[in-house]
Amino acid sequence: MLTALRIGALLGESGTADVVDAAVVACARSMNRCPVATSDPGDLAKLDAELPLIVI
């Protein structure tokens, strides 16, 4: 339940609607901000501009 609340908060704060992107960011944050491999860095950066991204 706590993860769902974090995801909802991320979406509300960022004004975005992609639940999967928010779940990825919430998971990375819970794992000490581990780097995330993505082909869509723009959407993830909207959710967390400081999250380390590996663009593929």
N, C-alpha and C positions, 0 to 999 in steps of 0.2 A: 504494500500500500504506500509506503514511504517513497518508493521509486516513482510511482504514478503521480504522487504529489509534486515531486521534483520535476518530472517531465512537464506537468501542467504549468508549473511556475516558469520554467524555461520558455515555454510557448507563449505564455502571457507576457512575460518581460520582453521578448524579442518581437512579438507581433507576427510570428510565423505560425504555420499550421501543420508542419510535417512531423508527425509523432515519431517516426522511425529516426529521423535526424536528432530529435530531442532525446530519444532513448540512447542513442550512441553517445551523445555528449554527456548525459547523466552517468552512463556506465564508465566512460573515460575519467570523469571527475572522481568517481568513487574508487578508481584504481590509481590514485595519485596523479591524475592528469596524464595518463599514458598517451603516447602518440596514436593518432587514428589515421589509417590508410583510407583515402577517399578519392573518388573521381569528381566530387562536387564540393570543393572547398568553400565556395561562396556561401552555401546554405549553412554549413557547420560554423563558419566564422560569424554569421549573424547570431548564432546561439551562444558562442563563446569565442571572442576574438583572440584570446590568449591560449586556446587549446592547440597543442602542437599537432600539425597535420602533415601527412606524407601524401603528396599528390601523385596519383597513379593515372 
